[in-house]
Amino acid sequence: MGNWITPPVLSVASVALNMVLGLVLSLCVAWYYEHYGQSLANRRKFAYLLPVLTLTTTLVITIIKSSLALSLGMVGALSIMRFRTAIKEPEELLFLFMALAIGLGMGAEQRWPTVVGVVLLLGYMAVRMLLSRRRRDSNLYLNVLVQEAGPSLFEQVNACLLEHVNAVDFRRLDSRDGAMQLTYFVECADPRTLNGLLDALKARFPVAEISFLQPEQMLGG
């Protein structure tokens, strides 16, 4: 019964080592997310939170693992907490779990498995990113504002796009005040072919406005 009330004394050196290793690993994860993440949210602000989450998790696990009473108390405390902020993108959830995993591993003093696991995860994501960049063409958002000139204008614009780009993914159509606004996600093998696409659109249709946007540069890049 005494072990439930009086937990064993923790080694300060061991706790400090776990915290330092957790901080280093979480900083690596945060750096990777900030520079190579695909999330449209502000990646820099989110990356700043990952080391704090890791250190907090490490500290909590270090404290409660030494006592069953503290573990039960933590379960009760967490049961009354409510988190109102929703995770908007799956990538954010992935890196949150990575930060939590580092904290759990270091708090449980599983140093080498945690280090090896994080290195393998980051290595896998880096290799996959390099391979996908080699295969990936130039993907852009295309926004076209055309003065309406006939019932088949939508099909004509689609046909014109397919003559110049590899693939077209239609996203949105707005029609107002005699104008039609079309939004596409286009895949282009060579960005230089965009000049031909612009010339063709302007020559065939009464185009009022054309704009291209790279998805990676939309927000928080």
C-alpha positions in Angstrom: 0.0 0.0 0.0 2.9 2.3 0.7 4.1 2.1 -2.9 0.7 3.5 -4.0 1.2 6.7 -1.9 4.9 7.2 -2.0 6.4 6.8 -5.5 10.0 5.9 -5.9 12.6 8.7 -6.3 13.3 9.5 -9.9 16.8 9.8 -11.3 17.3 13.5 -12.3 20.0 12.6 -14.7 17.9 10.0 -16.4 14.9 12.4 -16.7 17.2 15.1 -18.1 18.6 12.7 -20.7 15.1 11.7 -21.8 14.0 15.3 -22.0 17.0 16.3 -24.1 16.7 13.4 -26.5 13.0 14.0 -26.8 13.6 17.7 -27.5 16.2 16.8 -30.2 13.9 14.3 -31.9 10.9 16.6 -31.8 12.9 19.5 -33.2 13.9 17.3 -36.1 10.2 16.4 -36.7 9.2 20.0 -36.4 11.9 21.1 -38.9 10.8 18.5 -41.4 7.1 19.4 -41.1 7.9 23.2 -41.4 10.0 22.8 -44.5 8.5 19.8 -46.3 4.9 19.5 -45.0 2.1 19.8 -47.5 -0.5 21.3 -45.1 -2.1 24.6 -46.1 -2.2 25.8 -42.5 0.5 27.9 -41.0 3.2 25.2 -40.6 5.6 27.4 -38.7 3.3 28.1 -35.8 2.2 24.4 -35.7 5.8 23.2 -35.8 6.7 25.3 -32.8 4.2 23.4 -30.7 5.5 19.9 -31.4 8.6 20.1 -29.1 6.4 21.4 -26.3 4.0 18.6 -26.8 6.8 16.1 -26.7 8.4 17.4 -23.6 5.1 17.6 -21.8 4.2 14.0 -22.7 7.7 12.9 -21.6 7.3 14.6 -18.2 3.8 13.2 -17.7 4.8 9.7 -18.5 7.9 9.9 -16.4 5.9 11.0 -13.4 2.9 8.6 -13.6 4.8 5.5 -14.6 6.4 5.3 -11.1 3.1 5.1 -9.3 -0.2 3.3 -10.0 -2.1 5.8 -7.9 -0.7 8.7 -10.1 -1.7 6.8 -13.2 -5.3 6.4 -12.0 -5.4 10.0 -11.0 -4.2 11.1 -14.5 -6.9 9.0 -16.1 -9.5 10.7 -14.0 -8.0 14.2 -14.9 -8.0 13.5 -18.6 -11.6 12.2 -18.5 -12.8 15.7 -17.7 -10.7 17.6 -20.3 -12.3 18.8 -23.5 -10.4 19.8 -26.6 -12.4 22.2 -28.9 -9.9 22.8 -31.7 -10.4 20.4 -34.6 -7.6 19.0 -36.6 -8.3 20.2 -40.1 -5.8 18.2 -42.1 -4.6 14.5 -41.7 -1.0 15.6 -42.0 -1.3 17.6 -38.8 -2.6 14.6 -37.0 0.3 12.5 -38.3 2.9 14.8 -36.8 1.0 15.2 -33.6 1.1 11.4 -33.2 4.8 11.4 -33.9 5.4 14.1 -31.2 3.3 12.1 -28.8 5.1 8.8 -29.7 8.5 10.5 -28.9 7.2 11.7 -25.6 5.8 8.3 -24.7 9.0 6.5 -25.7 11.3 8.8 -23.8 9.0 8.9 -20.8 9.1 5.1 -20.7 12.9 5.2 -21.1 12.7 3.3 -24.4 15.4 5.5 -25.9 16.9 3.4 -28.7 13.6 2.1 -30.1 12.3 5.7 -30.1 15.3 7.1 -31.9 15.4 4.3 -34.5 11.6 4.6 -35.1 11.8 8.3 -35.6 14.8 8.1 -38.0 13.0 5.4 -40.0 9.8 7.4 -40.2 11.5 10.6 -41.3 13.7 8.6 -43.7 10.7 6.9 -45.2 8.8 10.2 -45.7 11.9 11.9 -47.2 12.5 9.1 -49.7 8.8 9.0 -50.6 8.8 12.8 -51.1 11.8 12.6 -53.4 10.3 9.9 -55.5 7.0 11.7 -55.7 8.7 14.9 -56.8 10.5 13.1 -59.6 7.2 11.6 -60.8 5.1 14.6 -60.2 4.4 17.1 -62.9 3.7 20.8 -62.4 0.3 20.9 -60.6 -1.5 24.2 -60.6 -4.9 25.7 -59.9 -6.3 27.5 -62.9 -9.0 30.1 -62.6 -10.6 31.3 -65.8 -13.2 34.1 -66.1 -15.0 33.9 -69.4 -17.8 36.0 -70.8 -20.7 33.6 -71.6 -21.1 33.1 -75.4 -23.0 29.9 -75.8 -24.5 26.9 -74.1 -21.5 24.6 -74.9 -18.9 27.0 -73.6 -18.0 24.8 -70.6 -17.3 21.8 -72.9 -15.3 23.9 -75.2 -13.1 25.2 -72.5 -12.5 21.7 -71.2 -11.5 20.5 -74.6 -9.1 23.4 -75.0 -7.4 22.6 -71.7 -7.0 18.9 -72.6 -5.2 19.9 -75.7 -2.4 21.5 -73.7 -2.2 19.8 -70.3 -1.9 16.1 -69.2 -5.0 16.0 -67.0 -7.7 18.4 -65.8 -9.7 18.1 -62.6 -12.7 20.4 -62.6 -13.3 21.9 -59.2 -15.9 24.8 -59.4 -18.2 26.7 -61.7 -19.8 30.1 -60.9 -22.1 31.9 -63.4 -23.1 35.5 -62.7 -23.7 38.8 -64.5 -23.2 37.2 -67.9 -19.8 35.7 -67.0 -18.7 32.2 -66.1 -15.9 31.6 -63.7 -14.2 28.1 -63.9 -11.7 26.6 -61.5 -9.5 23.6 -62.4 -6.7 21.7 -61.0 -4.4 21.0 -64.0 -1.4 18.7 -64.4 1.2 20.1 -66.8 4.3 18.2 -68.0 6.2 21.3 -68.9 5.4 24.7 -67.4 6.4 26.4 -70.6 3.3 24.9 -72.3 1.2 27.2 -70.1 2.0 30.0 -72.6 0.4 28.0 -75.4 -2.6 27.4 -73.1 -3.0 31.1 -72.4 -2.8 32.0 -76.0 -5.3 29.4 -77.0 -7.8 30.4 -74.3 -7.5 34.1 -75.3 -7.9 33.3 -79.0 -10.9 31.0 -78.7 -13.0 32.6 -75.9 -13.8 36.1 -74.6 -11.6 35.7 -71.6 -11.7 38.4 -69.0 -9.2 37.0 -66.5 -6.9 34.0 -66.2 -4.8 33.2 -63.1 -2.6 30.3 -62.0 -1.8 29.4 -58.4 0.6 26.8 -57.0 -1.0 24.8 -54.2 2.2 24.8 -52.1 2.2 28.5 -52.0 -1.4 29.1 -50.9 -0.9 29.5 -47.2 1.8 29.3 -44.7 4.5 27.9 -47.1 
